[in-house]
Amino acid sequence: MVPEARQSTVPIDPAETAQILAQYLSNTVRVYTRNLVVATLLKYVMDIEQVKGLGFCVSIEHGEFINHYFNEHGISTLFLSGKSSE
């Protein structure tokens, strides 16, 4: 026997639903982009230790995150900001 469908008693806000979906898609795109950058570097670079580069991030938190992310994936990085003493 199939149970009878019930209508939700919780009102759904379309604007809130759209915002949640946009955030989810934004996060998905960010993860894909990070993975693509790491995969591309490791695919085309013969010796990752010889690579020199400079990256700019949108915030200090973003820079710290990217620094940690790259280091976790075998790409040695340093993080500097306007608050760095050196």
C-alpha positions in Angstrom: 0.0 0.0 0.0 1.4 3.5 -1.0 1.1 6.1 1.7 -0.9 9.2 0.9 1.2 12.3 0.0 0.9 15.1 2.4 1.4 18.8 1.7 4.2 20.4 3.7 3.1 22.6 6.6 6.4 24.6 6.3 6.2 27.5 4.0 8.8 27.5 1.2 10.4 30.9 0.4 11.4 30.9 -3.3 14.0 33.6 -2.8 15.6 31.6 0.0 15.6 28.5 -2.1 17.2 30.3 -5.0 19.9 31.7 -2.7 20.7 28.3 -1.3 20.9 26.8 -4.8 23.2 29.7 -6.0 25.5 29.1 -3.0 25.7 25.4 -3.7 26.5 26.0 -7.4 29.0 28.6 -6.5 30.8 26.2 -4.1 30.7 23.5 -6.7 32.3 25.8 -9.3 35.0 26.8 -6.8 35.9 23.2 -6.0 36.0 22.3 -9.7 38.2 25.3 -10.4 40.7 24.5 -7.6 40.9 20.9 -8.7 41.4 21.9 -12.3 44.3 24.3 -11.5 46.1 21.7 -9.4 45.5 18.9 -12.0 46.7 21.1 -14.8 49.8 22.2 -13.0 50.7 18.6 -12.1 50.0 17.4 -15.6 52.0 19.9 -17.6 54.9 20.8 -15.2 57.8 18.4 -15.2 59.2 19.5 -11.8 56.7 21.4 -9.7 59.6 22.5 -7.3 61.0 24.6 -10.2 57.8 26.6 -10.7 57.6 30.2 -9.6 54.3 32.0 -9.6 52.2 34.7 -8.0 48.6 34.4 -7.2 46.1 37.0 -6.0 43.1 36.1 -3.9 39.9 38.0 -3.1 40.5 38.1 0.7 43.0 37.1 3.4 40.8 34.1 4.2 40.7 33.0 0.6 44.5 33.4 0.4 45.1 31.3 3.5 42.7 28.6 2.2 44.3 28.4 -1.2 47.8 28.3 0.4 46.7 25.4 2.5 44.9 23.7 -0.4 47.9 23.8 -2.7 50.3 22.6 0.0 48.0 19.6 0.7 48.1 18.7 -3.0 51.9 18.8 -3.3 52.4 22.3 -4.5 54.6 24.3 -2.2 53.2 27.8 -1.5 53.7 30.7 0.8 51.0 33.1 2.0 51.6 36.8 2.3 49.2 39.6 3.0 49.4 43.3 4.0 49.5 42.0 7.5 52.6 39.9 7.0 55.7 41.1 8.9 58.1 40.1 6.1 
